[in-house]
Amino acid sequence: MGIERKQFPLRMSEDLYRAFERWAADEFRSVNAQIEAVLSEAAKKSGTVSYTHLRAHETREDLVCRLLL
């Protein structure tokens, strides 16, 4: 069982959405997962959220996939 996520609507331009689609495809993620990854990385870099907290939701398979990429 993974971490529970808060759902909310997000508005963005069509161009930005297409950019996230391409980026997500390059990294074998869904658009939602890509947006979450980008936001998590930004929060980590700002010092707002710890790296451990950001990785807590990942499964063993996620970590193996990161090593393979």
Secondary structure, 3 states (H helix, E strand, C coil): CCCCCCCCCCCCCHHHHHHHHHHHHHCCCCHHHHHHHHHHHHHHHHCCCCHHHHHCCCCHHHHHHHHHC
